[in-house]
Amino acid sequence: MPEMSGEPPDIEEALLRRAGTRTAAPAAIRSNREAISVELALTVFRQMLRTRALEERSIKMSKSGEAYFWIGGPGEEAFNVCLGLQVHKGRGPAFDYLHLHYRNAGVMLAMGMPMIDHTRQLAMRWTDRHSRGRNFVGHYAIPEWNVVPVSSVIEIQYAMAPGTALVQKRHGLKNPAEAEGISIVVGGDAGTAEGDFETCLNWSTRPGQELPVLMVVTNNRFGISTDMDTVHAHRPIADRADPYGVRHETIDGNDPVAAWHGIQRAMRYVRRERKPFLLEATVSRLHGHSSSSGAQRNWTETDTLAAFEQKLIDAGAIDTASVRALRDEAKKEADDAVVQTMTEPQPTREDVYTFTYAESEVDAVYPKDFTGLPGN
Ligand SMILES: Cc1ncc(C[n+]2csc(CCOP(=O)(O)OP(=O)(O)O)c2C)c(N)n1
């Protein structure tokens, strides 16, 4: 059996601080008819706070000139953290593959990625482990965790996910004890209008060849500046799975309790049945599309973090002093990551072709020349 992802990050500190509250601590945090334990709720909350701190610091970097472009997921913290905490993390087909979008910092932080792995890419440093300072922020690539490189070309991740899922299905048939790995693919609502989305539905449902793909659509209702009401006659988007006989659900991605259970249900189905599932999560977009549109805060959208904070306080699960302490801690972590990042070198001119082409036996024309440029 593959190992589960690492234990939820340490929340002892938050719990200790909570001990100071005079309200009796509840056993669970509820939403409609679902609930999660207080321990899990505090873990999710802390990861949401860390993600928000990192995103806000990232926006500041793009405004101050420490970075050149920002895109990310403020407003998606609840869904992304709940997803990251439930991933079976590891390398190879026994574990989950992640085909992510460019708004998934919360997934990665919840999986255990340090903040500096994000800020190094944002500031285009040579120390950036994902792309050596040559890709946009949020374009993660971590082979040890099956995190497939994020692409700026939207939606192609949906055409790639059936590939890793096919490997996983075959691997599971040969190794029944390792048959729980799934391929998780995440994209936005606007991108679902592209053919790659349909490709995923089609390739995951060939009769007798169904594939363990968890298709996720984080629906923030916009494609850059285009309102989905002007382009999608059909909704909810999850219904697009119907003609393929794919199970689907639309959940409130701003509600951590709903998100946790929606993801858990979908994952359980894909892991056990080895068949696809389409999960649509409605989310907010709190700072517009990217720094290219200014990244101003949109105060009309629901703020999942503020709402969850209030819910935890109202339930007596945490007090305001503890919230402040956790927020300060998260901000300091982000600040420290930036300070360290800015001391590190950027790639040089000479680095441009490094890692561009792999050494190849078939390179008979220019042997030992992997730059692809004659005479270089
Ligand atoms: C194939 C392709 N077409 C267009 C673009 C330009 N583009 C970048 S992000 C984006 C909007 C995507 O919207 P959505 O899929 O809803 O995701 P969101 O950014 O809202 O999370 C577009 C059109 C692109 N990067 N790739």
The ligand as an SDF file (V2000), in Angstrom:
LIG
                    3D

 26 27  0  0  0  0  0  0  0  0999 V2000
   -4.4090   27.6790  -24.8810 C   0  0  0  0  0  0  0  0  0  0  0  0
   -4.4410   29.0160  -24.1820 C   0  0  0  0  0  0  0  0  0  0  0  0
   -5.3610   29.9430  -24.5600 N   0  0  0  0  0  0  0  0  0  0  0  0
   -5.4110   31.1170  -23.9490 C   0  0  0  0  0  0  0  0  0  0  0  0
   -4.5300   31.4160  -22.9420 C   0  0  0  0  0  0  0  0  0  0  0  0
   -4.5830   32.7540  -22.2360 C   0  0  0  0  0  0  0  0  0  0  0  0
   -5.1680   32.5550  -20.9130 N   0  0  0  0  0  0  0  0  0  0  0  0
   -4.3980   32.4700  -19.8060 C   0  0  0  0  0  0  0  0  0  0  0  0
   -5.2830   32.2510  -18.4230 S   0  0  0  0  0  0  0  0  0  0  0  0
   -6.7280   32.2960  -19.2730 C   0  0  0  0  0  0  0  0  0  0  0  0
   -8.0470   32.1990  -18.5520 C   0  0  0  0  0  0  0  0  0  0  0  0
   -8.2910   30.8710  -17.9810 C   0  0  0  0  0  0  0  0  0  0  0  0
   -9.4880   30.9170  -17.2670 O   0  0  0  0  0  0  0  0  0  0  0  0
   -9.9620   29.6690  -16.4280 P   0  0  0  0  0  0  0  0  0  0  0  0
   -9.7160   28.4110  -17.1850 O   0  0  0  0  0  0  0  0  0  0  0  0
  -11.3290   29.9120  -15.9690 O   0  0  0  0  0  0  0  0  0  0  0  0
   -8.9460   29.6640  -15.2170 O   0  0  0  0  0  0  0  0  0  0  0  0
   -8.7100   30.8240  -14.1360 P   0  0  0  0  0  0  0  0  0  0  0  0
   -7.5460   31.6340  -14.6350 O   0  0  0  0  0  0  0  0  0  0  0  0
   -9.9440   31.6110  -14.0260 O   0  0  0  0  0  0  0  0  0  0  0  0
   -8.3820   30.1080  -12.8910 O   0  0  0  0  0  0  0  0  0  0  0  0
   -6.5130   32.4640  -20.6320 C   0  0  0  0  0  0  0  0  0  0  0  0
   -7.5630   32.5410  -21.6470 C   0  0  0  0  0  0  0  0  0  0  0  0
   -3.5810   30.4330  -22.5760 C   0  0  0  0  0  0  0  0  0  0  0  0
   -2.7090   30.6410  -21.6060 N   0  0  0  0  0  0  0  0  0  0  0  0
   -3.5690   29.2400  -23.2020 N   0  0  0  0  0  0  0  0  0  0  0  0
  1  2  1  0
  2  3  1  0
  2 26  2  0
  3  4  2  0
  4  5  1  0
  5  6  1  0
  5 24  2  0
  6  7  1  0
  7  8  2  0
  7 22  1  0
  8  9  1  0
  9 10  1  0
 10 11  1  0
 10 22  2  0
 11 12  1  0
 12 13  1  0
 13 14  1  0
 14 15  2  0
 14 16  1  0
 14 17  1  0
 17 18  1  0
 18 19  2  0
 18 20  1  0
 18 21  1  0
 22 23  1  0
 24 25  1  0
 24 26  1  0
M  CHG  1   7   1
M  END
$$$$
